[in-house]
Amino acid sequence: MSYWGQGQPSKDESEKREEEIKRQLLLRQFLTPEARERLRRVSLVKPDLARRVEDIIIQLGVQGRLDHLVTDSELKSILAKVQSRKEFRIRGL
């Protein structure tokens, strides 16, 4: 007996899974294990922030602009910079 949402995954779901696997493999190439763990924990709390940082790191790595693995302390700095760009204050409220 087959129900909606069960059985074979749709093509879109399979493509999304494949894309996510590729992203994780690229991040393994560009991040130290400690930095990957920090990014994983950030993604649990702030998935949008983690995704933006992942995109930045992948883009830099694919372009050949990373000459070493991104360390945990470098990742913290990147997270702080990306997070501060999005925040804004409304004066008078």
N, C-alpha and C positions, 0 to 999 in steps of 0.2 A: 504494500500500500504506500503510495507516495503523497506527500503533503507539500504545500508551498513552503519554500525555504529549506527543504530537505533534498537529499539526493545529490546529483552532480552539481558542482558549482557552475555558475553562469560564466560566459566568456569574459565579461567585464570583471567579475571577481577574480578569475584566474589571472587576467592581465594585471590587476592591481596587486595581487600577491607576488607576481613575477617582478613587477616594478619595485616593490618594497624589498624583495630579496636582493635585487641589484643595488638598491640604495645602501642596504646594510653591508654588502660586500665592498662597495666603494668607501664607506665610512671606516671599515676595518683597515683599509689601505692608508687612510689619511689621519686617523686618530689613535692615540695610545689607548690601551685597555682601560685605564683610569678615566680618560676623557670620554670614552664610549659609555662607561657606566654612569658618569655624571649626566651625560646627554639623555640617557635612557630614563634616569630619575626625573630630570626636568620635563621630559615628554609626558610623564604621568600627571604632572601638575599643570604644566603650561604647554600643551601639544603644539599650539601655533608658533610659539617662540622657538621650541625645539626644531620644528620643521623649517623655519626660516634660517636658523643657524646651520642645520644640515645642508640646506640648499647652498648657502654661502661656501661652506667647506667643500662640498662636492664640486661646485663650480671652480673654485680656486685649484683644487686638486686636478681636475680634468684639464684645466688650462695649463697645468704644469707650473703653477705659481707657488706651490708648496714644496720646499726643499727638505722638509723633515716632517715627522709625525706631529700633529698638534697635541700638545700636552694638556693636562688638566688645568694648569694655571692659565695657559693661553686660551683655553675654552672658556674659562670663567670671564676673562676679559672680553672675549667676543660676545658672550651672553649679555654682559652688562652693557656693552655698546649697542647691541641690537635692541635690547629692552628699553634703553633710554631714548632711542630714536622714536619709538612708538608712543611713549608717554607724552602727554601734554597737559598743561594746566589751564583752566579757565579762570581768569582773574575776576574778582568781585563776587564769587559764589562761596 
